[in-house]
Amino acid sequence: MSTRLSLGAAFLLGTSTLAATALMPTLAQAQQTTSSVRGQVTTDLGMPLANATITVVDTRTNQSRTAQSSNDGLFNIPNLSVGGPYSVSVDAVGRQTQRVDDIFLSVGGNTDLEFTLTEGLAEDVVVVTGTRSTVLAPVAIGPSSTFGLEALSTLPSINRDIRDTISLDPRVIIDETNDDNISCLGGNNRANAFTVDGVRQNDSFGLNASGFPARNSSPIPFDSIQEVSVEFAPFDVEYGQFTGCAINVVTTAGTNDFHGSAFFVYSDDSLFGDTLKGRNVGPFDFTNENWGAQIAGPIIKDHLFFAVTYEEFADTNFIDDGPAELGFANGINTSLADVERIQNIVENVYGFPTGGIPNTVNEDNTRVLARLDWLINDDHRAEFTYSYLDELFVEQDLGGFTDVDFQFLNSFEGSGTSADSYSFRLFSNWTDNFSTEMRVSRNDITDIQGPIGGGEAQDANPIPRLIIQTAGPDDDGILAAGPGTFRSANALEQRIDQVKLKADYVTGNHTFTAGYELDNLNIFNLFITNATGAFIFDSIDDFAAGRASRISGNGSFSGNPSDAAAVFERNIHSFYLQDEWQVTPELTILAGLRYDMYDSDDTPRESPAFVSRYGFSNSTGFNDLDAWLPRLGITYDAPWDFYGQTTFTGGVGVFAGADPSVFFSNAFTNFGSGIGGGRTGRGTCTDADLIVDPSNPVVPQCVIDQQQAQAALGAGRIDAIDPDLDLPTTTRFNIGFSHRT
């Protein structure tokens, strides 16, 4: 693990002369999957040495890159794969060749080398063994942490999740009370950026507490990770779409050597206790299994490589609430006899399967990541990554406007994600001075959140919510059939397309960067509460006889639930320019400007009633959201050598993010005429509408009429976006120093 601590304002708590001397990581390239080697070549008299040949060899794949030193003796070799070991050699006419071996590069970080060549024959090679620069490498100017392969392999991770690893940094807090969400510097978990191989894999919609597209785990197999970094205030303009922290993951690539690994973890009920304060509470029968494997190697040696990682777990979770007679930890107010009687009525009178009384539920998760690396030649390299996620976590769904303390299995919620991600990257070095990078990616994400037994309003056979208040009309009852209140019409589909085009040009002691990024999001979001209708019965006898005390429900303006869904597309365009100026071998200044701009052809439907009432339109969309984000960073390597190398850093920058799509989605759904509500006791409803036919329990027409009348009048719920809304930004200042012994 590499950690850089610094003092700053917000104030954030945010390393030889070898004759080729120190490995000293300096300014970083941002939110990237690559690294670079740079530095200066001088004579033994301290004069810059021009036209020296620098050769960098990745010993894992034998890829070789060369460059010539400038008139100032400077060199910069970008777009190198993370890890190592690398070998770097320098030769010049009339000078001894020098080589540094065993160099390991960190994600996004530059590694500085200084070579001092003495007179002699080029065949005379001076070899200096390097160290793992990732151990102390700052990822960017500002506070950050880096966790390389060695740290990931040796540090404890009970859940095989990167959250276990990054939480070793005290500035990262994992909230176990809220689905293990990640808070950086005390910020909201949805304000973080999460990238895999340089491609953003946040929860773009903004509902998941994890901040990932996965609800219940990290989105990729743990063993597929080569390195992960956490940056809190990086001042490179390539960093964007966050105000919390940027979590950057680089996955494992294949090499010329075949290698693999496998693991298996198992537990079952025989390994657990079965009493609580002297009372028998199980355990119920269960098994938990977690296993996976990885294999990587060459397809065509020195040219084409693969790496495939698979991980799966199948866990069993206990249900705490149920009839006390069955040993549940939290006994409910209803006896087992009454619960079984209700189950019999639901299945044999109303004709709905219940799924039974669950004491355990399953949690299943499958993750796959496959990667191809093609070394086209020494100057061009391509990468392709595919990841697959399928997860399902079964849990109770007791929340709603009518309190219940028990439900049968088919009313439990299945929560999870099904996702496919594809990304292609091309790194090209056209000359010693000009290099480019292109990335193209697509994420297809289906959010899973619905009743285990099905029956949502948009399904072919919707199931009404049948609730029996077994302890009286003012007490908690039993949800006998149907979905929970908030899962009665719920569907979310996302497609995220991303493009990145970037160019670097080196001239003298300046490295100029220009880039453009596109983030295109397509959303289908259906969310109607109580969409299948809630039938409330005051007793089991009333339930058996079909005598409801009240019936309520919500529906779309057309009667088709899907017509009330939010369907929209938005784009985020990012443009940036930057100059990295190496003023002296010790002093580097980074200055840049980033501009983020939203646009969309879609807007919420306008409500005349809202405009009349409040004086502004509820049809505000994504257009006109933008932010200018200037950045400045400085790093200075102290010229003295006091038991090691000391480096001072400082910077200031403006950051914007994260994506506000979930808030806009509410405005697309709730525009006053999309969804209406109704219930018995109002409108044309009579006592006769409370008589339910158990063979065909449907929402009374008088309630449906109220729903559509309310929608037609525009009297439904309206969520509006302030026309003067600005993107939230934060300005971060940082000063710090590091010392390497």
PyMOL commands that set and color helices and strands:
alter all, ss='L'
color gray80, all
select helices_A, chain A and resi 133-135+149-154+162-166+189-191+222-224+269-271+324-326+336-350+409-411+485-487+540-545+561-564+608-614+661-669+687-690+701-712
alter helices_A, ss='H'
color red, helices_A
select strands_A, chain A and resi 2-4+6-7+24-28+34-43+53-58+63-68+74-81+83-91+97-105+109-117+125-129+144-147+172-175+181-184+193-196+199-200+225-231+246-251+259-268+275-276+279-280+287-300+304-318+321-322+330-331+360-377+380-395+404-407+413-429+434-451+465-468+477-481+490-507+510-527+534-537+550-556+566-582+587-599+626-637+645-656+675-679+729-740
alter strands_A, ss='S'
color yellow, strands_A
deselect
rebuild
show_as cartoon
